[in-house]
């Protein structure tokens, strides 16, 4: 999504080197969904010691959905 984050969801400062292409889009979510994703990002930041953004969390969520639907592996 053009924000410099790898597909693993966190900033490259964590030492990961990804060559993923991102496309910035606008989506509409329910307010509660946004709040829950922000909470998860904060939890990941504490657990993993890396800066997780809402954008990174959405990539993880979409990737999981696509995987479950058999569209990616």
LUMLO-208933 format. One record per residue (C-alpha): residue in three letters; x, y, z. Coordinates in steps of 0.25 Angstrom, whole numbers, plus 5000, padded with zeros to 4 digits. Last residue first. Layout:
BEGIN
ALAXYZ;...
END
This chain:
BEGIN
UNK499649204998;UNK498749304991;UNK497349294985;UNK496949174993;UNK495849255001;UNK496549225014;UNK497849285008;UNK497049405003;UNK496549435016;UNK497849415023;UNK498449515013;UNK497349615015;UNK497549605030;UNK499049615029;UNK498949735020;UNK497949805029;UNK498949785041;UNK500049855032;UNK499149975029;UNK498749985043;UNK500249995047;UNK501149895054;UNK502449955060;UNK503249845065;UNK503549785078;UNK502849655075;UNK501849645087;UNK501749795090;UNK501649835075;UNK500649715073;UNK499749765084;UNK499749905079;UNK499349855065;UNK498349765071;UNK497649885078;UNK497749965065;UNK497049855058;UNK495949845068;UNK495749995067;UNK495649995052;UNK494649875053;UNK493749955063;UNK493750075054;UNK493149985043;UNK494049985031;UNK494150065018;UNK495350055009;UNK496250145001;UNK497450094993;UNK498950104993;UNK499549994984;UNK500749924990;UNK501949844982;UNK502649744991;UNK504149734990;UNK504349705005;UNK505649715013;UNK505349695028;UNK506249755038;UNK505249815048;UNK505449945042;UNK504649895030;UNK503449925037;UNK502449825041;UNK501349745034;UNK502049615028;UNK501649675015;UNK502749775016;UNK502449925021;UNK502950045013;UNK501550115012;UNK501250094998;UNK500050005000;
END
